[in-house]
Every structure is written in structure tokens, then in C-alpha cells.
Amino acid sequence: MKKITFILILSLSSIFYCNAQDLQSNHIFNTNYTNKTTKLNYKKGYKIKVIDIKPASDGNEKKDSIIFTVNRFSTDTISQDSFKKNNKRVKLNTLFYETTNGFSIQHIMTREVFNKYTDPIYSSFRGVRAGFYTIPFKIRIDNFDFEQNINFGMNIGFQFRFNKKIEDRWLYEPSIGIGISSINLNSKNSNVSEERTASAFSSSIGFILHFDKNINIGLFSGMDFLGNNDIEANWKYNKKIWFGIGVNIGFSLSESKGESSNNETP
């Protein structure tokens, strides 16, 4: 119990770490685009980072100024501002990255244009998530028993994306949890003279797939620990592994660096 509590506290502490990340947001050009003002050509696939947003003076959000930098990359052109890569001298993209002083050149677009030609890129790690879950039935391994009972608890999950371009769908989430189970004691599974209900502490690990915001399925495995008041019943599944399918009701406690910034970027 102490170890599980420590793990949960450690997991919750990571929430503050996630929220402490900076507010820069990564995007990618979804098509080629030429900036008529700067006469710079942005090619499809260029990765950029938003560093600031300046509201338009007339309050029109579409005219907000999005300030960004283009990620460093290299070309095959040889010049003074070059370096060796695989024993071949290549030039840094000096139009987008100032090689003489090491600082990125800042670029600017209106929000309307930026939204049209770029897509956000989210980090693989979405963040820490806490939620309540129920497991309507469990499969007991020893006799391959299907057991219906009430299992209610709380879990801490760590969400990851399959696709960095999709914000809140197609996620997978390893999780750990603790809860309370209602156990049906009878002559078949314990040493009792008549059927009765007992309570047990339940610990679990799980793997949840989020197909959509409201559609997810979780596979769980864990152990039940019968309370001291009922230990004399000699319940045969005490401290034995079970498997179950869980219904998960969750809420986001934190978001990763990419998502935090997305609230302030287009």
C-alpha cells in the first residue's frame, strides 16, 4: 500500500513538471508557400516554432501577427557558412537561420495565412491524466472464472499519441490504479457457512486505447487483497492475478509542452 501511494504521489508531482514547460508550439507547412513581403519560399514539410503572437490593433483575430522561426536544416550548397556532414561540406539554410551569430531569424505571418498553410505538430507525450474507472467483471486465472463484482477506483495514466498531427484521438495510455472491490464470498470460493459480501483493496495496471474523446477501451490486470476482518474466510482468489475490461471516465490534469502552447497559438 505504501509503495502504491508513493507511486501515485510521484505521478501527480509530474503534473507540475508538465505545466512548467515553455509555451512554444511546433507547426509544419502543409504546402509550398511564398511570402510576397519577404520573398522567402517556405516548402512543404518545413518545421517551425511559434515564439510570439501580437494581437491586431483593430481587434480582428485573423490579422493577429504570428511570429515564428524555421527549424535549422542544411542544403548541398558549399559556402563559407558550412560544416561537415558525413565527410561532405554542406551549407546551413542562411535564409532561415543566422549562422554568423547563432540566432534564428524571426518570421511573421497573419493568423489567417498561418492557419491556412501550416498544421500543428503535437509531442508524442500528451500528458498525465487522472480518472475514475469501473471494472464490471473480472476473469480469475486459476479456474478461468468470470466474476461480477463492483470495482471502483482511481487511476493515473500517461497518454501518448500514435500520430503527432492528431490532438485528442488515437491515443494509448498505460496506467496504474488503486480501488475498492466488493467480493462475493460463498462456499465455492471460500470457507464460509453462508454467502456474504466482503471488501477488498484492489491494485491494478492497465492499457487504455482512446479512439475518440468519448470512445475508449481499457484492459486491466491486478490483484485483490481481502481486508483483515475477512481474512479468516480463506478466499481462494486473495492476492491472485485477475484480468478485466474497464470502463474509464477521465479528466485531463496536465498537457505536454506542445499542447499547452496550442491554447495560445492558432
N, C-alpha and C positions, 0 to 999 in steps of 0.2 A: 504493500500500500504506500509506504514512504517513497519507494523508488518511482512509482507511477505518478505520485503527487509532484515529485521533483521534476519529472519529465514534462508534465503539464505546465509547471511554472516556467521552466526553461523555454517551452514553446511559446507561451504568452509573452515572455520577455522579447522574443524575436519580433513581435509586432512593432515595438518601438523602434527597432533597427530598420524595419522596412519603411516606416513612416519618416525616418530621418534622412532618407536618400534625397539627392538633389532633384530639381524639377525639370531637368532637361528631358526632351522627348525625341525618340528616333522616328524618322519617316523615310520613305523611299519614293523616288519618282516612278510613276506608273506608266509614263510615256515620255517621248522626247519633247523638250520644250526649249524655246529660245526666248531669252529675256530681251525685249526690244530696247529697254533702257540701258542695260549694261552690256548688251550684245554678247552675253555668255550663253553657251549651249549646254543645257542640262540633259543628259542622256538617261533613257530608261534604265533603272537599276541603280542610279546614284543614291547613296545613302546619306542622309543629312540629319542634323541635330538642331532642334529649335532651342534658342537661347533666350529669347525675349519676345514679348508681344506688346505693341504700343497701340492703344485704342485710337480710333479715328476721331478727329476733332469735332465732327458733326454727329458723332454717336452711332454712325452706321457700322454695324459689326462687320459687314462684308469688306469694308475698307480698312479694317484694322491692319497694321503692319506686322507681318511675321518676320522676325529676324532669325536667321539660321546660318549654320556653317556646313560645308560639304566635307564629308569624311575624306581623309587622306588616301590617295591611291597613286599608282605610278603608270607611266606610259613607256613606250620603247624608244623615245627620242633621247639622244645623247646630248647633254649640255653641261655647263659648269655646275648647275644645281642638280647634281646627280649622285647616285650612290650605287654600290654593287649589290646585285641580287642574283644569286646563283651564278656568280662569276661574270655577270653581264651588267654593264652600266646602264641604268635606267633613270629617266627624269621624273621628278615629282610633278604633280599637276599644279604648276605655279599659278594658274588662273584661279584656283580654288584654295590653295594652301600656300601661305607666305613662307618660303623656305629660308629666307635670309635671317628672319628673327624668330622663326618657330611658332608664330601665332597664326591661327586660322583667320581667313578673310571672312568678314560678315556679309551676308547677302540679305536681300529684303524682297518681300512679295506681299501683295494684299491677301487677306484671308480668303477671299473668293477664288483667286487664282491658285493659291496654295492648296486649298481643298480639292480643286479640280485635278491638279497634276500630281499630287502626292497621296500616299496611303500611310497610315501609322504602322509602325512595327512595335509590337509589344515584346517584353522579355519572356523567356521561357518560363520563369518562375512568376506566377501570378500573385502569390501572397499566402498568408496564413489565414485560415478560416476556422471558426468555431461554430458548432451547431449541435442540435439535439437530434437523436436518432432513435428509432424503434426497430426491433427485430421481431417480427410476428411469429416466426418459428425457427427452431434450431435443429440441425442434424447432428445427432450424437454418434460419434465414430464407432464406438465399441460394438453396438448392435445395429448400427445404421437406423437408429430410431428417429422419427420425426416428432419433435416435441413442441407443442404450442404453449407458450407462456408469455408473460408480459415482461419485456426487457426495455427499459427506458434509461437513457444515459446521455452523456455529453462527450463529444469527440473534438479533437484538434486535428485539422487536416492541412496539408501542404499542397497547394494547387499548382499544376504545371500545364502548359499548353502543348498540344500536338503541332499547332500551326501558329507561328508568331504574328500572322496577319489577322487572326481571328481573336476578338477580345474575350468573349464570355461564352463560347461554345467549344465543344470538343476538348474538354479538359480531363485530366486524370489526377486523382488525389489520394495519395497514401495518407492514412490517418491512424491515430491511436485514441482510445476512449475508455472511459470507466462508466459504470452504471449500476443499477439495482435490478435484479431479476426476481420474478415471482416463480417459485418452484413448486410443482405439484408432487408431493410425497405420497407414495402408495406402496402396497405390499410387493409390487413387481420391481420397484427401483430402490427400495429402502426397507429398513427394519422398523416398520410402524404397524400398529394394530388396526388403524383406520386412516383413511385418506385425510390429508390436511395440506395446507399451503405454508410454505416457508419462504424466507427472503435470503437472497444470496448476493454477495458483491461480485460484479462481473467486470472483467478487463478484456479488451479486445484490440485487435489491429484490423484495418480494413483497406479496401481499394475501391474507390468510387469513380465511376465514369459519368461525366456530365455531357450529355448530348446537346442539351439546351439549357436555358436558365431554369426551366421548370421540369425538365426531364432528366433524371439521373438514376443510376442503379448502383448499389453497393454490395460488395461481397465481404463478409466479415468472418473472422475466426477469433476464438478466445477461450477463456476458462471461467467457470463459476466457482465461487468459494462460499460454501454454506456458513451461515453465522454460528457462533459458539452456542447459542441457545438450541440449535437443531443438529449439532454435530453428532449427537448420540444416535441419530436416525441412520447413520452409516449409509448415506445416499451414494449410490454407486457411480454417479457422474461427477462427484465432487472433485474439483481440480483436474477434470478431464477436458480434452480439447473438443470444441464444437465448431460447426460451420453454420453460417446463416446468410440470408439475403436481407439487406436492410433498406428501410425507407428513411431517407435523410432529409431533414428540414434544417437549412443552414442560413447563416448570415455572414457577410464578409467583415472581418475585423481589420484587415490591412490589405494593401495592394502593393505590388512591386514598383520599382522605380519608374518603369515605363508607364504604368497605369496612373500613378499619382500625378504625373505631369500631364497626362492626357486630358485631365479635367480643366487644364488651363490652356491647352493648345487645340487647334481645330481638329 
